[in-house]
Amino acid sequence: MPTHDGSWPQGTPCWVDSQVDDTARARAFYAELFGWEIMDSPPDAGGYLMALRHGRPAAGIGPKPGGAAMPSVWTTYFAADSADDIAEKVTAAGGSVMMPPFDVLDVGRMFVAADPVGAIFGVWEAKAHKGAGVYNEDGAYCWNELHTDRYKQAQEFYAAVFGWHYTEIGDGQNFVYSTFGLAQDGDPVGGVNDASKTPGDAPSFWLTWFQVDNTDAAVAKATELGATVLMGVHDSAFGRMGVLQGPQGEAFGVIDPATTVSEPGAGS
């Protein structure tokens, strides 16, 4: 079981949480789907719930800020040594700071931003809460990827903010996709997908993938619990996967990376 103690390196996806209208409903759904133990919210946490997997922090569930008129979402957070410094870089690179840096009790400092292509993300400066303590395992997040029709612009923005290095792994035509890491030829920590050929006019967004031991069973259970299938179960070079919409509208992926096919992009 991959575990992590301490702060994550700057620029690494370090935490995910959902913002929903009904946290009790989300709590019941995700506890049943992923086997999470979800802790009761302390009085000063504003209703924010911490989900544990094997006793380690795995994800968060919280109410929408101030009753905001926004869709339910899963948000990806990137680690920062200084949230304030990264906020300045976001603005300088053409992004928008939607919620300026603020302290979250004694657990960390954070802000929420939109990149120039419109995708929303969070930045987390760890204090008492270091981020995810379990990952790449059944019931924990394992991958975070940006879907955008402005592929190169997005790459340039995140390279300027976090210093990411990209490796193109698609065929360059039907499947344009890059992984990103913190150093040239370093381990990949997430991905960017060129969605310019996707039908419709979908906005850019960050998608969180959760690892499961059996994708078909996970999708079946999710639909029984009230989820909607956005992308049916299929095989790929990265695992057997499917994309779901939770009962309150939040999109997320599930993947069994142990089940793969050989060709990159197959089934994508």
Order of alpha helices (4+ residues) and beta strands (2+ residues): beta-alpha-beta-beta-beta-beta-alpha-beta-beta-beta-beta-alpha-beta-beta-beta-beta-alpha-beta-beta-beta
